[in-house]
């Protein structure tokens, strides 16, 4: 397991285990009610179906045989057990499917028929957001590999849209010719200018991508500014496409601090009211809501 536990195994007083199990990472928390007792993480994401049980047993060693509530791609068609999608509109408390023969419950994802879209894992963050803010009426933005924008009203997830911004940034910065040009992206003036350009004229942003490479060849472009411009161009294009979600709405950004800060900066420049929520804390709160629903079931 990667990284130290926050509390030694022999001092844990947990009554259930929360898991976020994606295609790349496995994150686990030993929980006592809503309180985290210990945390573990590994790179054991996508697995063959027959391997999930043994990997889970190894990952939770020392924590005891506790019930488990999991979210993420572990419930996909290629996961441990397929947890069928719930259709929007739907109440923002994750539905659960039990793994046969195991004390493991997996949260169902959410599907949208028209326009077609799906999410797995983010529905748990939405449940956590509403656990903290039950009267929230607005839009949740969940930045990541595939950023989600979700309209929430009266405790329901009404509709949503996904954008591949994070994946596109990773592909362009790591696999394309731009990888020779880029440094570290940050929320600076170069980022702000790129967001404004792409948001006002998204059709021209596509043609500005190669300029990031050219500017390094014919001039003295700073690599960090180049990375910030790439991030700004992509996020600006996303904001242009998601304008119906954020214009005139209260926005809750739920995710990792650094990426969420970029979205908050870009939206604040448009005069949008933004509230930031920690992604991990929201996931745990959502899984706790799901755990409570199991305990309340006769």
VEXGUFI-198477 format. One record per residue: x, y, z of N, C-alpha, C, O, CB in turn. Coordinates in steps of 0.2 Angstrom, whole numbers, plus 5000, padded with zeros to 4 digits. Last residue first. Glycine has a CB too. Example, Ala and Ser with C-alpha at 12.3 -4.5 7.8 and 13.67 -1.06 7.14 Angstrom:
<rs>
506449895035506849955036506450005039506750065040507049975029506649725039506249785039506649845039507149835042505749785045
</rs>
This chain:
<rs>
482749865033482549805038482849745036482749685039481749805038483949985032483549935028483349875033483849845036483949905022484850065038484150075039483650025036483050025037483950145037486050025034485950005041485150015042484949985047486350055045486050065021486049995022485849985029485449935030486749975021485950205023485450175020485450105020484850065021485350195012487250225028486650235032486050205029485650175033486550305034488050205016488050165022487450165027487250115029488750175026487650325009487450255007487550205012487050165013487950235001488250415018487450415016487250355014486750325016487250475012489550385016489250375023488450375022488150335025489450435027489750415003489750345005489450335011489150285013490450315004489650555005489150525000489150445002488650415002489350534993490750585013490150595015489550565011489050545014489950675015491850535004491650505011490950515013490650475016492250525016491650634994491550564992491450524999490950484999492250534989491950755001491250744998491150664996490650644997491250784992493250725004492750735010492050725007491650695010492850805013493850724991493850664995493350675001493050625003494550664998493550864987493250804983493250744988492850704988493750784977492951004996493450954995493250884992492750864994493850935001492151134987492151074992492651024990492751014985491451044992491851304984492251244983492251194989492151214995493051274983490751404976490851374983491251314981491051274977490251354987490451554967490751484967490851464975491151504979491451484963489651654956489651634963489951564964489551524961489051654967490351734942489951674945490151664952490751664954490151614941491051824935490551854940490151794943489651814945490151904937492051774927491451784924490851814929490251814927491151724920493051754936493151804931492551824927492451874924493751784926492551644942492551704946492651764941492351814942493051704951492851544933492151564934492151624937491651664936491851504938494251534934493951554928493251574928493051624925494051484923494451504948494651564945494351584939494151644937495451554944493751384948493551434952493751504950493351554949493751424959494651304940493951314938493651374942493251414939493551254939495851314948495851344941495151354939494951404936496151294936495351244960495551314960495551354953495451404952496251324964495251114955494651154957494751234957494351274955494351134964496551084954496151084948495551124950495351164945495951014946496951084968497351124963496851134957496851194954497951094961496051004975496051074977496451114971496151164969496551084983494850894967495550904970495650984970495451014966496050874966493050934970493650904967494250914971494350944976493750924960491751034966491950974970492450934967492450904962491350924971491051184966491551144963491751094968492051114974492151194961489451244964489851204969490351164965490151124962489451164974488751394959489151334957489451314963489851344967489651354952487251464955487651454961488051394959487751344957487351454968486951544939486851494944487351494950487951524949486951424941487151624928486651644933486551594938485951594941486051654929487951494919487651564919487051574923486551544923487451584911488151354920488451404925488151474925488251514930489151404925487451284910487451264917487651314922487451314927487951204917487651354898486951344900486951324908486451334911486551304896489051334896488751404898488051394901487851434906488751454893489851234892489451224898489051284900488851284906489851194904490551284881490051234880489651214886489051194885490451164879491351374888490851404883490351344881489751364880491251414876492051294897491551344900491051374894490451384895491951404903492851224887492351194891491751244894491251224894492651154897493651334883493151294878492651264882492051254880493551254873494251354895493851404892493351374887492851394887494351464888494951244896494451254901494051314899493451304900494751274908495851254885495451194886494851214891494251194889495751134888496551374888496151364882495651304882495051314880496651354876497151344900496651404900496251394893495551404893496951464900498051244897497451234902496951284901496351264902497751234909498851314888498451254886497951244891497351234889498951194886499351424897498851434891498551374889497951384887499351464886500051344906499451384908499051404903498451404904499751444912501051294897500651254900499951284903499451254902500951214906501651424894501351384889500851334891500351324889501951344885502151464906501551504903501251464898500651464897501851564901503151364908502551364912501951404910501351384911502751394919503951394897503651334897503051334902502551304900504051274899503951554889504051524895503651454895503051454894503951564901504551584873504051574877504151534883504551484883503451534873505451654864505651634870505151624875505151644881506151684873505251604847505251654852505551624858505851574858504651684853505051494838505251554835505351614840505551664839504751574830504751384847505251384842505551444839506151454837505051334836503751424855504351404858504951404853505551404855504251334862502751454846503051514850503651494854504151534855502551534855502451324842502751374837503151434841503651454839502351404832501751274853502351244850502751294846503351304847502251174846500651354853501051344859501751314857502251334861500651304864500051344841500451404842500851404848501451434849499951464843499251234842499951224839500351284840501051284840499951204832498151304847498551254851499251244848499751244852498151184851497451384840497951414844498351364848498851384851497651464849496351324834496951344830497551374834498051384831496751394825495451314845495751254842496451274837496951234838495251214837495051444847495551414851495851354849496451334850495151394858494051484838494751494836495251464841495851464839494851574836492851444843493051414837493751434835494051394831492551444832492751514855492951444856493151414849493551374849492451404859492851664860492951634853493151564853493751554851493351684848492651674873492351724869492351694862491851714858492751794869493351564878492651574880492351624876491751614874492651604888494651584873494251524871493551534873493151514869494551464875495051714879495051704872494551644870494151654865495751684870494951684893494551734890494451724883493951734880494751804892495851584895495151564896494751614893494251604889495051564904497051654891496851594887496051584888495751564884497251534888497151744902497051774895496751714890496351724886497751794892497251664913496751704912496551724905496051724903496851764917498551604910497951564910497351604909496851584906497951524917499351714910499351674904498651634904498351624899499951634903499251744924498951794919498851754912498451774908499351854918498851594932499151654931498851694926498351674923499951644930498651454939498251504938498551574938498651604943497651504943499751334930499551374936499051424934498951444928500151404940500751204923500151244923499951274930500051244935499551214920502451184920501851164925501351224924501451284924502151164932502851164903503051164910502451144914502151094913503451224912502951114886502551134892502951124898503351074899501951094892503651074875503551144875503351164882503451214885503051164870503550944872504250964872504251044874504751074875504550964865502250914871502550894877503250914877503550924883502550814877501650944859501750994864502150974870502251024874501051014866501550834851502150874850502250924856502750954857502150904843500750724864500850764857501450794857501850794862500250814857500750664876500850624870500950664864501150634859500250574870500650764887501050704888501250664881501750624881500750654893499750864883500350874887500850824887501450834888500150904893498750794876499150844873499750864876500250874873498750904872498250704886498550684880498950734876499450714874497950664876497950794897498450744898498750714891499350704891498150684902496950874891497550904893498050854894498650864892497450944900495950774888496350804882496950844885497450834881495850854879495650734901495950684897496350724891496850704889495450634894495050854905495650834909496050784905496650784904495450794915493950874896494450924897495150894900495650904897494250984900492850804891493450774892494050814893494550794890493550724886491350834900491750864896492450824897492650814903491850934897489550794902490250774903490750814898490550824892490350704903488150854911488450844905489250834906489450864911488450914900486450814917487150834918487450824911487150804906487450784923484950834928485250824921486050844922486150884927484950854915484550824941484050834936484350814929484050774926483850904936484650754956485050764951484650764945484350714943485650714950483750824970483750784964484350804959484450864959483150774961483550914980483850854982483850804976484050744977483450824987483051024973482550984977482850924979482450874980481850984974484251004960483651044963483251004967483050944965483251074957485651024950485350994956484851034959484851094959485850984962486550984936486051024939485650984944485450934944485551044933488250954934487650924936487150974939487351014944487750864940489650924924489250984926488550954928488250924923489251034921491150844925490450834925490150904928490450934932490250784930492650794916492350844921491550844920491350834914492550914920493650674916493050694912492550734917492150704921492650624910494650704925494850674918494250684914494350714908494950594919493950844933494350784933494550764926494550804921493950734937492750934942493350934938493750874939493750844944493850994939491150954944491650904947492250894942492250854938491350834948489951064949490551054944491051014947491351034952490851124941488351074952488951054954489451044948489251004943488850984958487151214953487551164948488151144952488551184955487751194942485751224963486251254958486551204954486251154952486751294962485351224979484951224972485451264967485451324968484251264973485451144994485851174989485451164982485151114981486551134988485051105006484551145003484951174996484651224993484351205007486051025012485450995009484951035005484551015002485050965015487551015012487151075010486451045008486351045001487551125005488150895016488350955019487851015018487851065022489050975017487350815008487450795015487650855019487350875025487850735016487650864996487050874998486950855006486550885009486450844994488950814994488850884994488150904997488150955001488850914987488750674994489150715000489050785000488950815005489850694999488050664982487750644988488050674994487750704999487650574989489150704974488550744974488150734980487850774984488050734968489950594976490150664978489550714978489550754983490750694973489250494970489350494977489550564980489450574985489850444978489250534957488550534960488650534968488250554971488150474958490550514953490350574954489650584958489550634962490350614948490450374951490850394956490650474958490650484964491650394954490050384935490150334940490650364945491250384943490450264937488950434922489450454927489450394932488950364934489250514931488450474905488450424911488950454916489450494914488650354909487350514891487950534896487850484902487350454903487950604898486450574877486750514881487350534885487850574883486950464876485350714881485850684877486250624881486250634887486350734874484550564885484650614879484750684882484350704886483950614875484850474896484650454889484750504884485050484878483950424889486050464908485550504905485450484898485950474894485850584905486450374923486450384916485850434914485350444917486250314913487550344937486950384934486950384926487550394924486950454937487950194946488150264943487450294940486950264942488550254937487750124962487650124955487750194952487750244956486850114954489050064974488550124972488450114964488850104960488850184974489049904981489349954976488850004974488249984972489649914970489549824996488949854992489349904987489749944989488449884997489949675003490249734999489649754995489249714992490849704994490149545009489849605013490149665010490449715013490049605021489849424997490249465000489849525004489249535002490749504995488949344989489449314994489849354997490349335001489749264990488849464977488649404979489149364983489749364981488449354973488849634981489249584978489049514981489049504987489949594979487349734980487749694984488149644980487849614975487349654989487149904975487049834973487549794977488149814978487249824965486250054979486750004980486649934977486049914977486950004987486050224975485850164975486350114975486950124973485350144969486550374983486750324979486350254980486250234986487450304980485550504982485750454987485950394983485450364980485250444993484850604975485550604975485750564981486250584985485850674976483550544964483750564971484450554972484750504970483350534977483550584947483550534952483750574959484150624959484050484951482950604930483050634937483050584942482650534942482650694938484250484926483950544929483250564926483050534921484450604926484250314931484150364926483950424930483650434935483550334922485650214937485050244939484950304934485350334932484950264946486550074930486450144931485750164933485250134930486650184924486949934940486649964934486550034935486450064941485949934933488449874943487949904947487549954942487850004939488249954952489249724940488949784936488449814941487949774942488749764929490649684950489949674948489649734945489749794947489549654955491949734946491849674950491149644949491049584947491949684958491949794929492149794936492049724939491949674936491849844939491449814916492149784917492349774924492949754925492649814913490349884919490249824916490949784916490849714916490049834908490749954936490549954929490449884926490549834929491149994925491049964949490349944947490249944940489649944938489849984951492350014949492249944952491549914950491449854950492349944959492250144946492250094940492250024943492149984938492850104936491350204960491850204955491750154950491250124950492550204958491250144978490950184972491550184966492050164968490750254974490750044991491250064986490850104981490250094980491550004983490749985008490350025003490850054998491250095000489850075006490849845018491249885013490649925009490249885006491749855009491049775034490649785028490949845024491249895027489949805030492549695040492049745040491649755034491849735028492349815042493649605047493149595042492549635042491949615045492949515042495049715050494549665052494049655046494149685041494149695058496249775046495649815048495049775050494549805052495449855042497149695042497249725048496649765050496649795056497849765048496949725025497249685030497349725036497649775036497849645027496349785014496049795020496349755026496049755031495349785020497149735003497149805004496849825011497049875014496749834999496849595003497549615005497549695007497849715011497949604998495449595000495649565006496349595008496549605014495649495006495549664987495149694993495449665000495549705004494449684992496149564980496549624981496149664987496549694991496449664974495249454981495849444984496249514985496549524990496349404980494149514974494049494981494749484984494849504990493749424981494649544961494449604965494449574973494649614977493749624963494949444952495449474956495249524961495649534966496049504952493949414943494149364948494649394953494749354958494349304945493949524934493449514938493549474944493349484950492849494935495549614933495149554930494549544936494749554942495549494929495549784936495749724937495349674933494749694931495749704945496049954938495749904933495949834934496549824934495749924926496949984951496350004948496049944944495749904947496450064944498149994961497749934959497049954957496549944960497749884965498950084967498850094960498450034957498450024951499450104956498250134983498650104979498550114972498050144970498650024981498050195000497950204993498450164989499050144992498050274992497150215016497650185012497550195004496950225002497650105013496750285032496750295025497350255021497850255024496750365023495750285047496350275043496250275036495650265033496650205045494550345051495050315056495750305053496250315056494850255059493350465049493950425046494450405051494650445055494250465040491650465054492350485055492850435052492850375053492450495063490450425053490650475048491350495049491650535045490150535048490750265059490250315058490450355052490650335047490050355064492350255056491850235062491350295061491450345063492250245069493250175043492750225045492450205052492250145053492250245040494550175033494250135038493850185042494150245044494750105043494650195015494650225022494250185027493750155026494250295021495550185000495150155005495150195012495750225013495350085006495750184983495750224989495350194994494750184992495650304988496550144969496150114974496250154980496850154983496250034975496650204952496850204959496350164963495750164961496950274961496150164938496850174940497050164947497550134949497150244937494850154938495150114933495950124935496350074932495050144926494350154956494350174949494750134944494950084946494550254948493550154970493950104966493850124959493350114956493750034968493450204986493350234979493850194975494450204975493550314979492650145000493150134995492950174989492350174987493150054993492550125018492350165012492850155006493450155008492250235014492050005030492550035025492250065019491850035016493049975023491550015047491449995040491950025036492450065039490750025038491950035060491349985059491149975052490749935050490750015063493550045069493050055063492550005063492549955066493450055057494650085077494050065080493550085074493150135075493850105086496450045077495850065073495150045077495149985079495850045066497550005082497250055086496550085082496250125085497650125087498249925074498049895080497649945084497349925090498549865084498650015063498049965062497749935069497149925069498349905058498850185067499050115066498450065067497950075070499550105072498150315057498150285063498450215062498250175058497450285066498550345044498450395049498450375056498650405061497850445047499750245035499050255038499050315043499550325046498750185041500850305022500650285029499950295031499650335028501150325034500950255005500850305010500650275017500350215017500250345008500250114996500650174996500450225001499850245003500450214989500449945000500050005000500450065000501050065003499550005006
</rs>
